[in-house]
Each structure stands twice: as structure tokens, then as C-alpha cells.
Amino acid sequence: MMELGLTIGLLAVLVGGAAVVSYVPWYYLFGGGSVLCVLGLLGGVPSGAVYHIVMYRLLRRTGPVPAAFWLRPTDFHVRLTDDERRRVRRWFFAGGAGFALAILGAILVAVGAWKSD
């Protein structure tokens, strides 16, 4: 049942994306994409920074923190307790959502620029 839902959702995204690209004027795509990029960066960058700071402070309690932990901090989630992991996940998902929003905005800006010919 879950596979059917994923298939229908993916189909809706593909058809909806094609409809948006076909029917929406380029300047709406470009402007809307710019706004999404800015909102995604304004929300995602501070959330990501807070995530890394909180993660570093929690890891420092249990022992030495590797110098380049910030490159792959999710590898160190196993060193956290369940309560600490819940505390970190809020910031992790907020930063990820901001990143996804910024990428979606960048795609809309690119499509709007491409359609402006």
C-alpha cells in the first residue's frame, strides 16, 4: 500500500512540475524561485549552524571530538543518548528543510531563466 502511495505521489509531482513549467510565466518562476532561495537560506543556514554547535557540545561531553567531525556529523549520532538525539534532530531536520527549499528555489530560478528567451 505504501508503494502505491509513493508511486501516485511521484506521478503527481512529475505531472504538476510539467504543468508549472508549461503554464506559469517565466517571471513568476524566476521571482518565486528567488524568494524560495532566500527563505531557504535564511532558515537553513542558521539551523545548520545551531545543529553543528549543539552536536559539537554534546560530543565534547563524551570524549574528544574529531577535528573534521563537521564534514559527516551524522556518523556520530550513535554516540548520543536518545534524549540528546531528539534534541539534535530538530535542528538537523530544520537545516535540511531549508536546504531543500533553497534547492527547489534554485531549480525554479533556472527554469524561469531558461523560459525567458
MIVEX-418977 format. One record per residue (C-alpha): y, z, x; residue in one letter. Coordinates in steps of 0.001 Angstrom, whole numbers, plus 500000, padded with zeros to 6 digits. Last residue first. Layout:
N
YZXA ...
//
This chain:
117
533559475861514058D 533840479416512713S 530111479671511960K 529212480615515551W 531953483237515686A 530733484767512438G 527144484725513688V 528172486435516933A 530285489032515106V 527400489689512690L 524992490176515613I 527449492542517299A 527765494542514088G 523993494866513797L 523896496027517428I 526644498606516777A 524809499911513702L 521561500202515657A 523335502142518421F 524939504487515897G 521556505075514273A 520017505818517664G 522748508315518510G 522280510075515171A 518497510035515656F 518664511715519072F 521382514133517976W 519276515453515129R 516144515267517278R 517445517807519792V 517446520811517451R 514091519844515982R 512647519618519499R 514047523043520325E 512301524555517285D 509036522807518093D 509175524028521698T 510309521633524381L 508359520411527419R 506786517613525358V 510274516196524710H 510474515403528436F 509382511770528223D 512087511310525584T 514690511819528311P 513953508463529946R 517007507475532034L 518696510874531536W 515940512602533514F 517182510886536689A 517657514011538802A 514549515766537488P 515305519082535732V 514067522217537449P 512484524858535263G 512072525950531651T 515699526868530956R 517004523689532593R 515091521634530043L 517070523136527170L 520404522577528917R 519510518999529830Y 518412518176526285M 521615519637524834V 523723517572527240I 521692514398526675H 521852514729522886Y 525587515534522991V 526195512326524951A 524085510311522545G 525980511729519587S 529310510934521280P 528181507337521928V 526582506746518543G 529313507654516087G 532320505900517594L 530057503128518905L 528500502468515522G 531846502628513749L 533411500185516230V 530509497769516052C 530370497977512249L 534105497202512024V 533732494200514318S 530763492959512306G 532766493213509107G 535615491239510654G 533365488497512088F 531165488232509005L 534172488256506709Y 535901485625508887Y 532803483429508830W 532697483104505056P 529610484602503360V 527268482107501723Y 524829480847504326S 524730483711506837V 524522486287504058V 521836484323502226A 519768483983505413A 520060487714506039G 519030488482502469G 515986486215502751V 514941487794506057L 515690491360504947V 513883490860501631A 510840489414503423L 510777492390505768L 510949494811502833G 508188492965500945I 505961493061504016T 506720496716504706L 505948497630501088G 502687495683501171L 501717497399504412E 502378500798502847M 500000500000500000M 
//
